[in-house]
């Protein structure tokens, strides 16, 4: 009654035959990573460049011109000068400009007297997609402005809240591609395994397996290993693309990143298996896999929408999702070079979720297969 | 336990929740016997067979297969090693070739390559299979698929073979061929337990167990069943002229009949033992050509299920 590797191996081999002969599975496992890399890497631009900025300069001094210059040279903004603050507002209303910079009279004077000078920035709040990037550029611009304009009394005026240490250019690809690893793994592993056991029930071939002395654990291992392999190949593919095509630096420890990958992979595979065991039907398994694997990985993991800006309920809810924790591990170990101990909480959370998933799957599967 | 019996079942019950799929069934099967289960869908045939293959645990009762008492988890695995099972669903993988399917099953049964090749060649020869082994299962006609299934269930050289509706959905010629194989296997000393819906197949069994709502309602050889169900003379009537449906319905409720059933354009009937019934039978000669025949298994099946059904 001990675990027999040759039986697990036979099942793994059979599983590979299924995948390479099933156009859908094959297209999914090869096509999907490529497709997602193209979409997120090339087509979708999270960076906003060339924003039209209406500028009204009431001060007309060296300092005010210097400030406008900083905006203009930043590559993010195209300066459209207007003659009054009202015109600036109209420019936004008529969609000619996305934002407006209003420099009041006496700007230079205040700066020279050592007090904080204020300028006003108007943003088109109806266009959410530009507001967030503009605000983040603004901080780096403020930093430069302080450095260049306020030489007189630096201690008073330099007010830097954030520094973009790990992605100084705020290049969205740097942020997106490591996250893409998470999305691809979640989709591939959950979907492919969700179909595999259900297929066995639908075919009637489960009867064949049951009539031989094969054991549940041998079936589970045999079924998961090939899919784990497919997913790891996909991860390596994304990694190589990100290093070569996008030139994203890998600052962390490959083992920390790798450990996160394996842990997340196992969790997802077992999740797929659990779905398959529970539904016993391929079409139902497919839908549930989409809902519990693909959607959360895309929408709730922080891949596209930051967890921090979600409603409170969802911030807590995402804690139940393995994808959220692996998203942290992937990004931080990739861009920041965080160590295993820096990522203690995400690893602990992911490990716990993984353990629960395996526990339920094995329990349910054994109960199902035993007569 | 008697040495000649390879399968003994005593008071076997299988419950799914409150549903009694198999209800206190007792029977035994001799070595080399072809033992048939006959009954409607849901009568409990498949459930009984699944228990005997180690796929289901008995809820109650004693089961012994191939000398192994089915009571523990270890026994389940030991039984699985000893028996071959061909499910009523087609269980091979359509997207794998014949060779891949057979190798897969051989690996699950831990056969070494030499034994596997020997068994494979023997079995393919036995079913006279001549197509290339790298053909995909899905490209084979239904009857051939069933034969490959049969070979697959016998790779590990089981003593006892369970065939659950092996010929469902197969052409008559292929059915005949399949039964020739079953008879050959029995001659080779294999014990075969088979379920079927076809009466002509049931006729070929050594003994038949008739099942109804989880119970065995009759168990005997085909000849024995006919004799006990219709101990007296049995007749076939052929109408001399066309008769209407209404006439048949009128005839059917005549109390002199012990049994009356349309059989194609003819009628099979047995009569009650009374002078009136004898007189009634002779009167029928006016409208019908009468012939004394042996009852078919179908007559037996209808008679028994009707009786117990009331």
Interface residues (C-beta under 8 A of the other chain):
Chain A: X1 X4 X6 X7 X9 X10 X11 X13 X14 X17 X18 X21 X22 X203 X204 X205 X207 X208 X209 X210 X211 X212 X213 X214 X370 X371
Chain B: X50 X51 X53 X54 X55 X56 X57 X73 X74 X76 X77 X80 X81 X85 X87 X89 X90 X91 X92 X93 X94 X95 X96 X100 X103 X104 X105 X107 X108 X109 X110 X152 X153
